[in-house]
Amino acid sequence: MHAGKVGLVVLGLFLFAPLYAQAFQFQDVVEKAKSKASAAYEPVPGIPDFMAGLSYDEYQSIRFDPSKSLWREGDSRFQVMLIPAGKFYTRPVSIHVVDSEGVHPLSFDKSLFNVDDEALRKRVPADLGYAGLKLTFPFDGPDVANQFLVFAGASYFRGVSKETSFGLSARGIAVDTGLPTGEEFPDFTEFWLERPAPDSDHVRVYALLDGPSLTGAYEFTVYPGEQTRVDVKARLFMREDIELLGLAPLTSMFYYGEHTPRPLGEWRPQVHDSDGLLIHDDATGEWLWRPLMNPDRLAASFHSVRRVGGFGLIQRDREFRHYEDLEARYERRPSAWVSAEGDWGKGNVVLVEIPTDDETNDNIVAFWSPGGEVSAGTSRDLNYSIQFGGPGVAPHPGGKVVNTFVGAGDRIGGGDQAGAYRILVDFAGGPLSELNAESPVVSKVTGGEGVEVLEHFVEWVAPENHWRLSILAKPAPDQILQLRGFLMVDDEVATETWSYSLPPGTGLRAEP
């Protein structure tokens, strides 16, 4: 290629992004959100009752035709599949495409969908509307369009990496989650899809959030790969006072695991999309691991953090034999790690655990709360990234919890203390990898209010090549068992902090 032609190509690539930026920018969404916040909330009109009342199978039979994906005929590796409104998704959204020629609305097109049932196809309204969108990228080769990010329902979006399957979700915002007054679910009502440049490694999506208590402008810049990263920029405008504002929320499912009773009749060893909450405090350097629970009643825990470095819901157990589910493949479910950009100040990582009788309900929510009520008329800027992928999305140098086992403290192997628990916590990795069975590993364990820590010691588990913290602890009658513990070597902290909260009446309680 001649030097002059090379120069023209390079110049064209440089001009590509500015043209898009001039056509539509984040600030355009900000102005829309600000304007809406100054007026009373008006929900988007719903879909016809017929569409909302479809059975699960009927709705699933309305399938988008992949051969009609947006950008399929172009030179981008990214494509967009559209989701029809219906069943769960009762409020349609507006979708626009941003390219070098401007901003173009995507009107609903019934011909984009295949419907096997002719009678159902005829009844689908011509102006139904879209519920959301799916982004694809060729993880498995140039001719394969793998889904990696989905926006659908309220402010939910789900992401996966190359080696994981869909599981937990992220949300744009959480409002009053877990409070007795009930939770509010604002919606992403409008999307703008910026067409990627040729060979781009990322795609950008803008979204407008609207709800009774607030509005928001969002910019998502998404990099699919071995770990899929979503960079989020947002500006929020409060319509009303908000008692508990949840930023960068994650939603998952925990039915039961290694440290909880198996429900009667269940043959699968464990069932969960995530098995723990991980938190990093940049100010103290502490990493904290909190195993998830499926409580008898709604439970909310507030983990105080001086300067949040990150938090996430992690699926740490990646062994198929620990789930034995060929259909759900829980060992492939992604973890999600939120990395805060800038100083968010002092606040809490809030974990809300909701009772569930099966795995069809998302019963786990984690988010950052700045603490205190947020006042009407105020605004807030927010920048963070979310990594979707394996448990390595949140690498840290310390030893990690790999197992938590809980049983009665007056059983064989548990001890001889009625009303107590025997808790075993296995640690591996980090500095522990350099040690042997004779190394001077010691434990530090503290109990919460009303908890008596009767003993704790460390053992080398030779068959698994890791270390086990054994605790015998007794809570006051009918009180929650709260414990924290970590391992030390040569007076240095060698592991993350294991934090545990077990309410009475779980079936694990050793009655006095």
C-alpha positions in Angstrom: 0.0 0.0 0.0 1.3 3.5 -0.9 2.2 5.8 2.0 -0.5 8.3 0.9 -3.2 5.6 1.1 -2.0 4.5 4.5 -2.3 8.1 5.7 -5.8 8.3 4.4 -6.8 5.1 6.2 -5.4 6.2 9.5 -7.0 9.6 9.1 -10.4 7.9 8.4 -10.1 5.8 11.6 -9.3 8.9 13.7 -12.3 10.7 12.2 -14.7 7.8 12.9 -15.1 8.3 16.6 -15.4 12.1 16.6 -18.3 11.8 14.1 -20.1 9.5 16.5 -19.3 11.8 19.4 -20.8 14.8 17.6 -23.9 12.8 16.7 -24.6 11.8 20.3 -22.8 12.0 23.6 -23.2 11.1 27.3 -24.1 14.7 28.0 -27.2 14.3 25.8 -28.5 11.6 28.1 -27.6 13.7 31.1 -29.7 16.5 29.8 -32.7 14.2 29.3 -32.3 12.7 32.8 -32.0 16.1 34.4 -35.1 17.4 32.5 -37.2 14.3 33.5 -36.1 14.7 37.2 -37.7 18.1 37.3 -41.1 16.7 36.4 -43.4 14.2 38.0 -42.7 10.5 37.2 -44.7 9.0 34.3 -44.3 5.3 33.7 -43.9 4.0 30.2 -47.3 2.5 29.0 -47.4 -1.2 29.4 -48.0 -3.9 26.7 -51.4 -5.5 26.0 -52.7 -7.9 28.7 -52.5 -10.7 26.1 -48.8 -10.4 25.8 -48.2 -10.0 29.5 -50.2 -13.2 30.1 -48.3 -15.4 27.8 -47.0 -18.7 29.3 -43.3 -19.1 29.6 -43.2 -21.5 26.6 -45.4 -19.2 24.5 -43.1 -16.2 25.1 -40.0 -18.3 24.4 -41.4 -19.4 21.1 -41.1 -15.7 19.8 -37.5 -16.0 18.7 -35.3 -13.4 17.2 -33.9 -14.4 13.8 -30.1 -14.2 14.2 -29.7 -13.7 10.4 -31.3 -10.3 10.9 -29.0 -9.1 13.7 -28.1 -5.4 13.6 -24.6 -4.8 12.0 -24.5 -8.4 10.7 -23.9 -7.1 7.1 -21.2 -4.6 8.2 -17.6 -4.9 9.1 -18.0 -4.9 12.9 -17.4 -8.0 15.0 -20.2 -6.9 17.3 -23.9 -7.6 16.5 -27.1 -6.8 18.3 -30.1 -9.1 18.8 -33.4 -7.7 19.9 -35.8 -9.0 22.6 -39.6 -8.7 22.2 -41.7 -7.3 25.0 -43.9 -9.8 26.7 -44.3 -12.1 29.7 -41.8 -10.8 32.3 -41.0 -7.6 30.3 -44.2 -5.5 30.3 -42.7 -2.1 29.6 -41.2 -1.6 26.2 -38.0 0.4 25.7 -36.9 2.8 23.0 -33.7 1.9 21.1 -31.6 4.1 18.8 -28.5 3.5 16.7 -25.8 6.1 16.6 -23.5 6.1 13.6 -21.6 8.6 11.3 -24.9 9.7 9.7 -26.6 10.6 13.0 -29.1 9.0 15.4 -31.7 6.6 14.1 -34.6 5.1 16.1 -35.3 1.4 15.7 -39.0 0.9 15.2 -40.4 -2.4 16.3 -40.3 -4.9 13.4 -42.4 -8.0 13.8 -40.7 -9.7 10.8 -37.4 -9.9 12.8 -39.0 -12.7 14.9 -39.9 -16.3 14.1 -43.0 -17.7 15.7 -43.9 -21.4 15.1 -47.5 -21.0 16.2 -49.3 -19.3 13.4 -52.2 -18.2 15.6 -49.8 -16.6 18.1 -47.8 -14.9 15.3 -50.9 -13.2 14.1 -51.8 -12.0 17.6 -48.4 -10.4 18.2 -49.1 -6.6 17.8 -47.3 -4.9 15.0 -46.3 -2.1 17.4 -45.5 -4.3 20.4 -42.1 -2.8 21.1 -38.7 -4.2 22.3 -37.9 -5.3 25.8 -34.2 -4.9 25.5 -31.2 -6.2 23.5 -28.4 -8.8 23.4 -24.9 -8.0 22.3 -22.8 -10.7 20.6 -19.1 -11.1 19.8 -17.3 -14.0 18.0 -15.7 -15.8 21.0 -15.7 -19.1 19.2 -14.6 -18.0 15.8 -15.4 -15.4 13.1 -18.7 -17.1 12.0 -20.1 -17.5 15.5 -22.1 -14.8 17.3 -21.7 -15.5 21.1 -24.0 -13.5 23.4 -22.0 -11.7 26.1 -24.2 -8.9 27.5 -28.0 -8.6 27.8 -30.0 -5.6 28.8 -33.6 -6.6 29.7 -36.0 -5.8 32.5 -36.0 -2.8 34.9 -32.3 -1.8 35.1 -30.8 -5.3 34.9 -27.9 -6.4 32.7 -26.1 -9.7 32.6 -22.6 -10.4 31.3 -20.4 -13.4 30.6 -16.8 -13.9 29.6 -15.5 -16.4 27.0 -15.4 -19.4 29.3 -18.5 -18.7 31.5 -22.3 -19.1 31.1 -25.0 -16.6 32.1 -25.8 -16.5 35.8 -25.9 -13.5 38.1 -26.9 -10.0 37.0 -25.9 -6.4 37.6 -28.3 -3.5 37.9 -28.1 0.2 37.1 -29.4 1.1 40.6 -31.1 -0.3 43.7 -33.6 1.7 45.7 -34.7 0.8 49.3 -33.7 -2.9 48.7 -34.5 -5.0 51.8 -36.5 -2.3 53.6 -39.9 -3.0 55.1 -41.4 -0.2 52.9 -40.6 -2.3 49.8 -38.1 -2.0 47.0 -38.4 0.4 44.0 -37.3 -0.9 40.5 -36.4 2.0 38.2 -36.3 1.2 34.5 -33.9 1.7 31.7 -36.4 3.3 29.3 -34.2 4.3 26.4 -31.0 3.0 24.8 -28.5 4.4 22.2 -26.2 1.9 20.5 -23.0 3.4 19.1 -21.9 1.5 16.1 -18.3 0.3 16.7 -15.5 1.1 14.4 -14.0 -1.7 12.3 -11.9 -4.1 14.4 -12.9 -2.3 17.6 -12.4 -4.3 20.8 -15.3 -2.5 22.5 -18.9 -1.4 22.1 -20.6 1.6 23.7 -24.2 1.8 24.9 -26.0 4.8 26.5 -29.1 4.4 28.6 -31.7 6.6 30.3 -32.9 5.5 33.7 -36.3 6.6 35.1 -38.2 5.8 38.3 -40.5 7.3 40.9 -37.5 8.5 43.1 -34.8 9.3 40.6 -33.5 9.5 37.0 -30.1 8.7 35.6 -27.8 8.9 32.6 -25.5 5.9 31.9 -22.7 5.2 29.6 -21.5 1.5 29.3 -18.3 0.8 27.4 -18.0 -3.0 27.1 -14.9 -5.0 26.4 -15.7 -8.8 25.8 -13.0 -11.4 26.4 -11.5 -13.8 28.8 -12.8 -11.4 31.4 -15.6 -9.2 30.1 -15.2 -5.6 31.4 -18.0 -3.1 31.6 -16.9 0.5 32.3 -19.8 2.4 33.8 -20.2 6.2 33.9 -23.4 7.5 35.4 -25.1 10.7 36.7 -28.1 10.4 39.0 -30.8 13.0 39.8 -33.0 12.5 42.8 -36.7 13.2 42.5 -37.5 12.2 46.0 -35.7 11.5 49.3 -34.2 8.0 49.2 -33.7 6.1 52.5 -31.3 3.5 51.1 -29.6 4.1 47.8 -27.7 1.1 46.3 -24.9 1.9 43.9 -23.4 -0.7 41.5 -25.8 -3.4 42.6 -25.3 -7.1 41.8 -28.1 -9.7 42.0 -27.6 -13.5 42.3 -29.0 -16.8 43.6 -28.0 -18.9 46.5 -30.3 -21.9 47.3 -28.0 -24.1 49.3 -24.3 -24.9 49.6 -21.6 -26.9 51.4 -22.2 -25.0 54.7 -26.0 -25.2 54.7 -28.5 -28.1 55.0 -29.5 -29.8 51.8 -33.3 -29.4 51.3 -35.3 -32.7 51.6 -35.4 -34.6 48.4 -32.5 -32.7 46.7 -29.8 -35.0 45.2 -27.6 -32.2 43.9 -24.8 -31.4 46.4 -25.0 -27.6 45.9 -27.2 -25.2 44.0 -26.1 -21.5 43.6 -24.9 -18.9 41.1 -22.6 -17.3 43.7 -21.2 -18.7 46.9 -19.7 -15.6 48.6 -19.4 -11.9 48.9 -15.9 -10.5 48.6 -15.0 -7.0 49.7 -11.7 -5.0 49.5 -11.1 -2.0 51.7 -8.4 0.2 50.1 -7.9 2.1 53.3 -7.0 -0.9 55.5 -5.9 -3.3 52.9 -8.4 -5.9 54.2 -10.0 -8.5 52.0 -13.2 -10.0 53.5 -15.0 -13.1 52.4 -18.6 -13.7 53.5 -20.2 -17.0 52.6 -23.8 -16.6 51.3 -26.9 -17.9 53.1 -30.5 -18.7 52.3 -32.1 -17.5 55.5 -35.5 -18.3 57.0 -36.4 -14.6 56.9 -35.0 -11.6 55.0 -31.6 -10.6 56.4 -29.5 -7.4 55.6 -25.9 -7.0 56.7 -23.9 -3.8 56.5 -20.2 -4.1 56.0 -18.5 -0.8 56.9 -15.7 0.2 54.5 -13.5 3.3 54.9 -12.6 3.5 51.2 -14.0 0.8 48.9 -11.6 -0.7 46.5 -14.1 -3.2 45.2 -16.7 -5.8 46.0 -18.3 -8.7 44.2 -20.4 -11.8 44.2 -18.1 -14.7 43.4 -18.7 -18.2 42.3 -15.5 -19.6 43.8 -16.3 -23.4 43.6 -15.7 -24.5 40.0 -15.9 -28.3 40.4 -18.7 -30.0 38.5 -18.8 -32.8 41.1 -19.9 -30.3 43.7 -23.1 -29.5 41.7 -23.7 -32.6 39.4 -26.1 -30.6 37.3 -25.6 -31.3 33.6 -28.2 -28.7 32.5 -27.6 -25.7 34.8 -23.8 -26.1 34.9 -23.4 -24.0 38.0 -19.6 -24.5 38.0 -19.6 -22.3 34.9 -21.6 -19.4 36.3 -19.7 -16.1 36.2 -18.4 -14.0 39.1 -18.8 -10.2 39.0 -16.4 -7.8 40.6 -17.1 -4.1 40.9 -14.0 -1.8 41.0 -14.6 1.7 42.3 -13.1 4.6 40.3 -12.1 7.5 42.5 -12.8 7.8 46.2 -16.4 6.9 47.0 -15.9 7.9 50.6 -16.9 6.0 53.7 -19.9 3.8 53.5 -21.2 0.2 53.5 -21.2 -2.7 51.2 -24.8 -4.0 51.9 -25.7 -7.7 51.5 -29.4 -8.6 51.3 -30.3 -12.3 51.6 -33.9 -13.3 50.9 -35.5 -16.7 51.6 -36.2 -18.9 48.6 -37.6 -22.4 48.2 -35.9 -23.1 44.9 -33.3 -21.9 42.5 -35.7 -19.9 40.2 -35.6 -16.8 42.4 -32.7 -14.4 42.6 -32.5 -14.0 46.4 -29.1 -12.3 46.8 -28.4 -8.5 46.4 -25.1 -6.7 47.1 -24.4 -3.0 46.6 -22.5 0.0 47.8 -24.4 2.5 50.0 -23.0 5.9 50.8 -24.8 5.8 54.2 -27.6 8.1 55.3 -30.6 9.3 53.4 -30.1 10.9 49.9 -32.1 14.1 49.5 -34.4 15.1 46.7 -33.0 17.6 44.3 -29.4 16.4 44.6 -27.3 14.7 42.0 -24.4 12.2 42.1 -21.7 11.2 39.6 -20.5 7.6 39.6 -17.7 5.8 37.8 -16.8 2.1 38.2 -16.1 -1.0 36.2 -17.6 -4.5 36.4 -15.6 -7.6 35.5 -17.6 -10.7 34.5 -15.7 -14.0 34.5 -14.2 -16.7 36.7 -13.2 -16.1 40.3 -10.0 -14.5 39.1 -11.9 -11.3 38.3 -10.9 -10.2 41.8 -7.2 -11.3 42.3 -5.6 -10.6 45.6 -2.3 -11.8 47.1 -3.7 -13.4 50.3 -4.8 -16.9 51.0 -8.4 -17.5 50.2 -11.3 -19.4 51.8 -12.0 -22.6 49.7 -14.5 -24.3 52.1 -16.8 -23.6 55.0 -18.3 -26.5 56.9 -20.7 -26.1 59.9 -22.1 -28.7 62.3 -23.1 -29.3 65.9 -20.6 -28.8 68.6 -21.7 -31.8 70.6 -21.4 -34.5 67.9 -18.5 -36.9 67.3 -15.7 -34.9 65.9 -17.4 -31.7 66.8 -16.5 -31.4 70.5 -18.5 -31.8 73.7 -20.4 -28.6 74.0 -24.2 -28.6 73.8 -25.6 -25.5 72.1 -22.3 -24.9 70.3 -21.2 -25.1 66.7 -18.1 -26.7 65.2 -17.0 -24.6 62.2 -14.3 -25.7 59.8 -12.8 -23.1 57.4 -10.3 -24.2 54.7 -7.7 -21.7 53.3 -5.4 -22.1 50.4 -3.2 -20.0 48.0 -1.2 -16.8 48.5 1.6 -17.0 51.1 0.2 -20.4 52.3 1.4 -22.0 49.1 5.0 -21.6 50.2 4.5 -23.3 53.5 4.6 -26.9 54.7 3.0 -28.9 57.5 5.5 -27.7 60.0 5.1 -24.0 59.3 4.0 -21.8 62.2 0.5 -20.9 61.0 -1.8 -19.5 63.7 -5.4 -18.2 63.8 -7.1 -15.1 64.9 -10.8 -15.5 65.7 -13.3 -13.1 67.2 -17.0 -13.5 68.0 -19.9 -11.1 67.8 -22.2 -10.0 70.7 -23.3 -12.9 72.8 -20.9 -15.4 71.1 -18.4 -17.4 73.2 -15.4 -18.6 71.2 -14.5 -21.8 73.1 -11.5 -22.8 71.0 -9.8 -22.3 67.7 -6.7 -23.9 66.1 -5.1 -24.6 62.7 -4.5 -28.0 61.1 -2.7 -29.0 57.9 -5.0 -30.9 55.6 -2.5 -33.2 53.8 -4.9 -34.8 51.3 -5.9 -31.4 50.0 -2.7 -29.5 50.6 -4.3 -26.6 52.4 -4.9 -25.3 55.9 -8.0 -25.7 58.1 -9.2 -23.3 60.8 -11.3 -25.2 63.3 -13.5 -23.2 65.6 -15.8 -24.2 68.5 -18.2 -21.4 69.3 -21.4 -21.0 71.3 -23.9 -18.2 70.7 -26.4 -17.1 73.4 -29.7 -18.9 73.2 -31.7 -17.9 70.1 -29.1 -15.4 69.0 -27.1 -15.1 65.7 -23.7 -16.7 65.6 -21.3 -14.0 64.2 -17.6 -14.8 63.7 -14.6 -13.4 62.0 -11.3 -15.2 61.5 -8.1 -15.3 59.5 -4.7 -17.0 59.5 -1.3 -15.5 60.3 2.3 -16.5 59.7 5.2 -14.9 61.5 2.9 -12.2 62.9 1.8 -11.2 59.4 -1.8 -11.6 58.0 -1.6 -14.4 55.4 -5.3 -14.7 54.3 -8.5 -12.8 53.7 -10.8 -12.4 56.6 -13.6 -15.0 56.8 -16.8 -13.4 58.1 -19.8 -15.6 59.0 -23.3 -14.9 60.2 -25.6 -17.8 61.1 -29.1 -17.2 62.5 -30.8 -19.7 64.8 -33.3 -22.2 63.4 -31.2 -23.2 60.3 -31.2 -27.0 61.1 -27.5 -26.8 62.0 -28.1 -25.5 65.5 -27.1 -27.8 68.3 -29.8 -27.4 70.8 -28.7 -27.0 74.5 
